[in-house]
Amino acid sequence: MADDAQKPPGAPADSVPPAPSSPATPPAAPAKPGLGAEAAKVPPAAKAAEGHAKVSAPVGPPDPPPPATATPPAFIAALQASPGGVSQVSYWVGDWTIVVPVSRLLEVARHLRDAPDAAFDACSDVTVTDWPLRPERFDVIYCLYSTRHRHRIRVKARASEHEPVPSMTGVWPAADWLEREVYDMFGVNITGHPDRRRILMPEDWQGFPQRKDYPLEGPGELLMENPLDWLKLRQAKEEADIE
C-alpha cells in the first residue's frame, strides 16, 4: 500500500517505466583508399620492385649542370677547350665544380694556380665521397680559393679503389695533411706524397673507417668475432716490443 501511495495519480498500478533506448549504431567508417579488393589487384612483382626502388643506394651525386644564365669563367673555358681536360662542369650555390680525369689532375691544378684570371693559390680542403656501387667509387675533391680574386672552385676526380691519385702537395703544400687524412679514412691511393702515413688512426689499424662498407663494429668484425680480441692482440704486441 505504501508503494501505491507514492505512484502519481492516474498511473496504472502495474506500470513499468520504459527502458532507455539504445544509442543508434554509428555508421561504418569509410574504407581507406588502396585497401581491399583494389589493393589485391597490385601484382606482387610490382610491390617487390617498388620496395627495391626505395632501398636502392645512389651511385653518385647529381652534379647539376650550370643554368643557362651562368657562363663558365674563362679559366674553365680554357680547360674545356683542351681535349680530355674536363669531363663535366657543375654549378651549385654560387660555386663552380669541374670533374676531371685522374690522369689530367696535376695539369689542371697547375693551370688553376698559374692562370692570372684563376690564381687559386690556396687549397682550403681535400675531401672524399665514397660510392661503393660505382666502379670509380671515390670522388676526390679539392676545394680551392683565390686570395687575389676571392672566388672558389671545386676540382673533382673520380678514382677506383686502387687507382693512383697524384698528390697535390707540389702545387699546394697545404694539401699535405689533408691528403694524409683521406688516405687514412678512405684508403685513397695517393701517390707522390712526401709523407703518406696515417694521421688519425694507429699505423696498424685495419681498414678505412669512413668507407661506406666499413663494418659498424670496427676492424674486429673483419678479423675475429670480438673486436676486443683485436685490441688485446695489439696490446700484447706493444708489450712484447717494450720487453
C-alpha positions as CSV (number, residue, x, y, z in Angstrom):
1,M,0.0,0.0,0.0
2,A,2.8,2.4,0.7
3,D,4.1,1.8,-2.8
4,D,0.8,2.5,-4.3
5,A,0.5,5.8,-2.4
6,Q,3.8,7.0,-4.0
7,K,2.6,6.5,-7.6
8,P,1.3,9.5,-9.5
9,P,-2.4,9.9,-9.7
10,G,-3.9,8.1,-12.8
11,A,-1.0,5.8,-13.3
12,P,-1.8,2.1,-13.6
13,A,-0.8,0.1,-10.6
14,D,1.4,-2.3,-12.5
15,S,3.0,0.2,-15.0
16,V,6.8,-0.2,-15.5
17,P,8.8,2.8,-16.8
18,P,10.1,2.2,-20.3
19,A,13.7,1.1,-20.7
20,P,16.1,3.8,-22.2
21,S,16.5,3.3,-25.9
22,S,20.0,2.1,-27.0
23,P,22.0,4.7,-29.0
24,A,22.0,4.4,-32.7
25,T,24.7,2.3,-34.2
26,P,27.4,4.6,-35.6
27,P,27.8,4.3,-39.4
28,A,30.7,2.2,-40.6
29,A,33.9,4.1,-41.3
30,P,34.6,4.5,-45.0
31,A,37.1,2.1,-46.4
32,K,40.6,3.6,-46.9
33,P,41.6,4.0,-50.5
34,G,44.0,1.4,-51.7
35,L,42.8,-1.3,-49.4
36,G,40.5,-4.3,-50.0
37,A,39.9,-5.6,-53.5
38,E,41.8,-2.7,-55.2
39,A,44.9,-3.5,-53.2
40,A,44.7,-7.1,-54.1
41,K,44.9,-6.2,-57.8
42,V,48.5,-4.9,-57.4
43,P,50.9,-7.7,-58.7
44,P,53.4,-9.0,-56.1
45,A,56.2,-8.3,-58.6
46,A,55.3,-4.6,-58.7
47,K,55.3,-4.4,-54.9
48,A,58.7,-6.0,-54.8
49,A,60.1,-3.6,-57.5
50,E,58.7,-0.7,-55.6
51,G,60.3,-1.8,-52.3
52,H,63.6,-2.4,-54.1
53,A,63.5,1.1,-55.6
54,K,63.0,2.6,-52.1
55,V,66.1,0.9,-50.6
56,S,68.5,1.0,-53.6
57,A,71.6,3.1,-52.9
58,P,72.6,6.0,-55.1
59,V,75.6,5.5,-57.4
60,G,76.8,9.1,-57.3
61,P,76.0,12.7,-56.7
62,P,73.7,14.6,-59.1
63,D,76.3,17.3,-60.1
64,P,73.7,19.7,-61.5
65,P,74.7,21.4,-64.8
66,P,75.0,25.2,-64.7
67,P,71.9,27.2,-65.5
68,A,71.5,28.9,-68.8
69,T,72.2,32.3,-67.2
70,A,75.6,31.2,-65.7
71,T,78.6,31.4,-68.1
72,P,81.7,29.5,-67.1
73,P,84.7,31.8,-66.4
74,A,87.5,32.0,-68.9
75,F,89.8,29.7,-67.0
76,I,87.2,26.9,-67.1
77,A,86.5,27.5,-70.8
78,A,90.2,27.2,-71.5
79,L,90.2,23.8,-69.8
80,Q,87.1,22.7,-71.7
81,A,88.8,23.6,-75.0
82,S,91.6,21.1,-74.2
83,P,90.6,17.6,-75.3
84,G,90.0,15.4,-72.2
85,G,90.7,18.2,-69.8
86,V,87.2,18.5,-68.2
87,S,84.6,15.8,-68.4
88,Q,81.8,17.7,-66.6
89,V,81.1,21.2,-65.3
90,S,78.7,21.8,-62.5
91,Y,77.4,24.9,-60.7
92,W,75.8,24.9,-57.3
93,V,75.2,27.6,-54.7
94,G,77.3,30.1,-56.5
95,D,80.4,27.9,-56.9
96,W,81.8,26.1,-59.9
97,T,82.8,22.4,-59.9
98,I,84.8,20.7,-62.6
99,V,85.2,17.0,-62.9
100,V,88.5,16.0,-64.4
101,P,90.2,12.6,-65.2
102,V,92.8,11.5,-62.7
103,S,95.4,11.5,-65.4
104,R,94.9,15.2,-66.0
105,L,94.6,16.2,-62.4
106,L,98.1,17.7,-62.0
107,E,97.9,19.6,-65.3
108,V,94.5,21.1,-64.3
109,A,95.8,22.0,-60.9
110,R,98.8,23.9,-62.2
111,H,96.6,25.8,-64.7
112,L,94.2,26.9,-61.9
113,R,97.1,28.1,-59.8
114,D,99.0,29.9,-62.6
115,A,96.3,31.3,-64.8
116,P,96.1,35.1,-64.0
117,D,92.3,35.1,-64.0
118,A,92.1,32.0,-61.8
119,A,95.0,32.5,-59.3
120,F,93.9,29.7,-57.0
121,D,96.7,30.0,-54.5
122,A,95.2,28.2,-51.6
123,C,93.9,24.6,-51.1
124,S,91.4,25.0,-48.3
125,D,90.2,21.4,-48.1
126,V,90.6,18.0,-49.6
127,T,87.8,15.5,-49.0
128,V,86.3,12.3,-50.5
129,T,82.9,10.9,-51.1
130,D,82.5,7.1,-51.4
131,W,80.1,5.4,-53.8
132,P,80.8,1.7,-53.4
133,L,78.3,0.6,-56.2
134,R,80.2,2.6,-58.8
135,P,83.4,1.3,-60.4
136,E,85.1,4.6,-59.8
137,R,84.0,4.6,-56.2
138,F,85.8,7.6,-54.9
139,D,85.2,11.3,-55.7
140,V,88.4,13.0,-54.6
141,I,87.5,16.7,-54.2
142,Y,89.9,19.6,-53.9
143,C,88.4,22.9,-52.6
144,L,90.4,25.8,-53.9
145,Y,90.4,29.5,-53.1
146,S,91.9,32.6,-54.7
147,T,93.0,35.2,-52.2
148,R,93.5,37.7,-55.1
149,H,90.1,37.4,-56.8
150,R,88.2,36.0,-53.8
151,H,86.5,33.2,-55.7
152,R,86.3,29.4,-55.2
153,I,86.2,26.3,-57.2
154,R,85.9,22.6,-56.5
155,V,88.0,20.1,-58.6
156,K,86.7,16.6,-58.5
157,A,88.5,13.5,-59.8
158,R,86.8,10.1,-59.8
159,A,89.1,7.1,-59.0
160,S,88.7,3.4,-58.4
161,E,89.7,1.7,-55.2
162,H,93.3,1.1,-56.0
163,E,93.8,3.7,-58.8
164,P,96.8,6.0,-58.2
165,V,95.8,9.6,-57.5
166,P,98.7,12.1,-57.7
167,S,99.5,14.2,-54.7
168,M,98.8,17.9,-55.0
169,T,101.5,18.8,-52.4
170,G,103.8,20.1,-55.2
171,V,101.1,22.6,-56.3
172,W,99.6,23.5,-52.9
173,P,101.7,22.5,-49.9
174,A,98.7,22.8,-47.6
175,A,97.3,19.6,-49.2
176,D,99.9,17.6,-47.2
177,W,98.0,16.7,-44.1
178,L,94.6,16.8,-45.9
179,E,95.7,14.1,-48.3
180,R,97.0,12.1,-45.4
181,E,93.6,12.2,-43.8
182,V,91.8,11.0,-47.0
183,Y,94.3,8.2,-47.2
184,D,93.8,7.3,-43.6
185,M,90.0,7.5,-43.6
186,F,89.2,6.2,-47.1
187,G,92.3,4.4,-48.3
188,V,92.6,6.6,-51.5
189,N,95.9,5.6,-53.2
190,I,97.6,9.0,-53.0
191,T,101.0,8.7,-54.9
192,G,104.0,11.0,-54.8
193,H,103.1,12.3,-51.3
194,P,106.2,13.2,-49.2
195,D,104.9,11.6,-46.0
196,R,102.0,9.2,-46.8
197,R,101.0,7.6,-43.5
198,R,98.0,7.6,-41.2
199,I,97.3,10.8,-39.4
200,L,94.3,9.9,-37.1
201,M,94.3,6.1,-36.7
202,P,97.1,4.0,-35.4
203,E,99.5,2.9,-38.2
204,D,98.5,-0.8,-37.8
205,W,94.8,-0.1,-37.9
206,Q,92.8,-2.5,-40.1
207,G,90.6,-0.9,-42.8
208,F,89.5,2.6,-43.5
209,P,86.8,3.9,-41.2
210,Q,84.9,6.3,-43.4
211,R,84.3,3.9,-46.3
212,K,80.6,3.1,-46.5
213,D,81.2,-0.6,-46.4
214,Y,83.4,-0.4,-43.3
215,P,81.9,-2.7,-40.6
216,L,80.0,-0.8,-37.9
217,E,81.7,-2.8,-35.1
218,G,85.2,-1.8,-36.2
219,P,88.1,-3.8,-37.5
220,G,87.4,-6.7,-35.1
221,E,84.4,-7.6,-37.3
222,L,86.8,-8.1,-40.2
223,L,89.3,-10.3,-38.3
224,M,87.5,-12.1,-35.5
225,E,84.2,-12.3,-33.7
226,N,85.0,-10.0,-30.8
227,P,86.6,-6.6,-31.5
228,L,88.2,-6.6,-28.1
229,D,90.3,-9.6,-29.2
230,W,92.0,-7.4,-31.8
231,L,92.8,-4.7,-29.2
232,K,94.2,-7.4,-26.9
233,L,96.5,-8.7,-29.6
234,R,97.6,-5.1,-30.4
235,Q,98.4,-4.5,-26.7
236,A,100.3,-7.8,-26.4
237,K,102.4,-6.8,-29.4
238,E,103.2,-3.4,-27.8
239,E,104.2,-5.1,-24.5
240,A,106.4,-7.5,-26.4
241,D,108.1,-4.6,-28.1
242,I,108.8,-2.9,-24.7
243,E,110.3,-6.1,-23.3
